[in-house]
Amino acid sequence: MEINAENDCNCTGDSKLINSEKIYQQIEQGAEKVKVIINLKQPQMLREKKVNWRSKESKDRLHTEVKTVQDKILKKLHQKDFSMRYRFQNQATFSCEISIDALDKILLDPNVVSVEPVEYLQKHLAQGIPLINGLLYRSQYNGQGVAVAICDTGVDYNHPMLGGGNFPNSKVIGGYDFGDNDANPFPQSDEPHGTSCAGIAAGDLGTMGDYIGGVAYNSKIYALKVQDSSGSMGSDKIAASWDWCITHQYDDPDFPIMVISVSLGGSTGYSSHCDNLSYSTSANNAAAAGICIVVSAGNEGYCDKIAAPACLSNAISVGAVYDAAFGTYRPCIDSASCASKTASSSCATGYYATDNTAADMVTSYSNVASILNVFAPSSKAYTLDIVGSGGYNTSDYHSSFGGTSAAAPYTAGSIACIQQAAKEITGRFLTPPQVRAILTSTGDAVTDTKVAITKPRINLGNAIESLYGCKSITIGQGTSTWSYPFRTQSADSRTQVIYLASEIGSAGTISALQLKVSSVPSTTMSNFTIRMKHTSLSQYSSCAFESSGWTTVYQASEDIDVKGWRLFTFTTPFVYNGTNNLMVDFSYNNSRGSNPSGYCYYSTPGGNRSAYAYSNNNYGDPLNWSSSYSPSVSCSTYVPNVIFAICMDSLPAPVLNAEPNFTPGLCNTISWNSVPNADTYYAEYSNDSTFNVVEVNTGWIADANYQFCSLINGQAYWYRVKAKNNFFNIESDWSNAVSSRQCATIGDFQPDCIVDSLDLAVIADQWLISEGDLTGDIAPQPDGDGTVNFLDISEFALHWMQ
């Protein structure tokens, strides 16, 4: 490509090139045609944001406008100079292979906004579902009514956990092969990457090794294959697949596409958002249509940048944390990584890092930057492989899928569950910005050890609870282990534990709890029972069981066979008052003991907070043990680590106190009742009873009253207030509305906004009086002279009948 510095048009054309060095590189390597993406001026519907993305008619009009814009350029290109790669439907963009002369020509066209090279992406490579708190609502919110698009190397729809054959089928309900431009998104025989991602995000429920089904196992899948037969994955194919999702979002209206999972990216890193790339228009359109795009951050180990397209502002970028401790791991990292590294010829990058793995530890290979949104689990994820002899192995499953490639589908599956919950709880899906806000505000903060960047690791349980007005309250972070309440070496045992009101945080309905199991018990615990009650005790002064006042919240024969957080969903939720401490009672009743006992993690916050005992059927059912009849009871400072699921179903609306018809002066103080469990209040006033236009609001305040000033004489105002519980972040409905008219005319002693005979009677009553509350002492202005006299009559007359 020739560049003439004296030719203004050529300079303008060259300034339209993005990453021009990569275009020049194709030329230097002798290519007769270069592979580029050409971005044109967008049609009016897009520029003015007039597209109704849920309307087929509206999208059809957009497609016509886009085609018209594209055709203006395409008509100028000769067939010998040009071959089409992909033509977008929802944005004025196309990708092609084009000769140098033809590229020079179209760069001068004013309808061409930018030209960028086709970038070639790379794959970004146990279940972490418990780590992301995905078990708590798994049976209730599992992606039903939502579809996940897997933009990757293709999906093996023959796998029994992905529909079991034929396309489309009951699981993989649609898709397209953008790599080879055909209708079949089946992967090549040696490319299981997309299938593994599909298994994590939305594989069917089932058990094989550590595979327990995808995060959103009831979601449907769209398979978008972007890898061609040579193994290449061009950036134009990625953007084209997003464009396709917009067009086909409601092909199945019962399972609309609400999230796209992308575990691919380039090796170039970006420290700021890369919204100048062609991906951006596709991502913006997808966001406008309500589709979240989740993209892996990349595996180079960069400390201040992430890959494209994760760097898009409308993408949800995902870094990686280990989902468990599994010893020492040595991932390859880029030479530019700030992680401690060792030179090695066995890594293509020339270096590896040494990680002593632990749950929620940021992996050395994960790219991070200030623009990164969230972390999610990776490494040794047990997921799906392609069926047969190809893929990672011959078992149809893969036990060690990892990298940020695993983190992205964990997040995409979580979003599918969140969207199902949002639709069922609120009646509508969340927008992509709302989804991002929930993920980042409800996640657990994790700090990268290689660089001081802290980001949230997604917490699916917390995210869903935020829609309900619920929270998961974690009490205790200890790493030591105790056999209670799972001491199965004895036939029966009972454990009582006190959790403090200050630890729980607020009143609410406790619907479940979790205990963190470090060693599984060797036998089923028959009649495993959890009971709760309020208590004034903060610790045990004497070691004895309480026998009355209990609410049985859970009872079942319990067979614990997996380490980690064990969920107990209550059949009878416990209504906790938020004031008293909480006593929790665990027991089981077996016919004989069995070794080894189970163990759980505990903390020691101080004081004897636990009481426990065991026997071998010598004292009957532990539920009936009491202070007067039980085996020997011991006390302990050990407090089992616990997660309580606690909800506040609603917050009553405040009741505003009645206002007089008329209020003197230009200030008015309104007041209301204190709402139980409310922390703050928000009051506002309007000039009309419908509150179509709100004049002033208070913001969130702690007091149950507020004085509004600078009001207008003679104007009627309507007031209302609502309450908020800050702990659960839930708001009440608006209160009743009350109104009053401000009356500030001089002489209007009996405020009715007119100076009349009623007010004259006040002056008559106070005539020549010089003590007490002399409302009639109005002259001289502004403070009077201490007596009601002829000066006041004169001032009064000036305002008569006003």
Secondary structure as UniProt FT lines:
FT   TURN            5..6
FT   HELIX           8..14
FT   TURN            15..16
FT   HELIX           20..28
FT   TURN            29..30
FT   STRAND          33..40
FT   HELIX           44..47
FT   TURN            48..49
FT   TURN            53..54
FT   HELIX           56..74
FT   TURN            75..76
FT   HELIX           79..81
FT   STRAND          82..87
FT   STRAND          93..99
FT   HELIX           100..107
FT   TURN            110..111
FT   STRAND          112..117
FT   STRAND          122..123
FT   TURN            129..133
FT   TURN            136..140
FT   TURN            144..145
FT   STRAND          147..152
FT   TURN            157..158
FT   HELIX           160..162
FT   STRAND          172..177
FT   TURN            178..181
FT   TURN            189..190
FT   HELIX           193..202
FT   TURN            209..210
FT   TURN            215..218
FT   STRAND          220..225
FT   TURN            229..230
FT   HELIX           235..247
FT   TURN            248..250
FT   TURN            253..254
FT   STRAND          257..262
FT   STRAND          264..265
FT   STRAND          269..270
FT   TURN            275..276
FT   HELIX           279..288
FT   TURN            289..290
FT   STRAND          292..296
FT   STRAND          306..307
FT   TURN            308..311
FT   TURN            313..314
FT   STRAND          315..322
FT   STRAND          328..329
FT   STRAND          332..333
FT   TURN            335..336
FT   STRAND          342..343
FT   TURN            345..346
FT   TURN            348..349
FT   STRAND          351..352
FT   STRAND          355..356
FT   TURN            359..360
FT   TURN            364..365
FT   TURN            370..371
FT   STRAND          374..378
FT   STRAND          381..384
FT   STRAND          397..401
FT   HELIX           404..426
FT   HELIX           432..442
FT   STRAND          444..447
FT   STRAND          454..457
FT   HELIX           460..468
FT   STRAND          470..475
FT   STRAND          480..482
FT   TURN            484..485
FT   TURN            488..489
FT   STRAND          492..499
FT   HELIX           501..504
FT   STRAND          508..519
FT   STRAND          525..535
FT   STRAND          551..558
FT   STRAND          564..576
FT   STRAND          581..589
FT   STRAND          599..603
FT   STRAND          610..615
FT   HELIX           622..624
FT   STRAND          634..636
FT   STRAND          639..640
FT   STRAND          642..647
FT   STRAND          662..664
FT   STRAND          668..672
FT   TURN            676..677
FT   STRAND          680..686
FT   TURN            689..690
FT   STRAND          694..701
FT   STRAND          705..708
FT   TURN            713..714
FT   STRAND          716..725
FT   TURN            726..729
FT   STRAND          730..731
FT   STRAND          738..743
FT   TURN            746..747
FT   HELIX           757..765
FT   TURN            766..768
FT   TURN            775..776
FT   TURN            781..783
FT   HELIX           790..798
FT   TURN            799..801
//
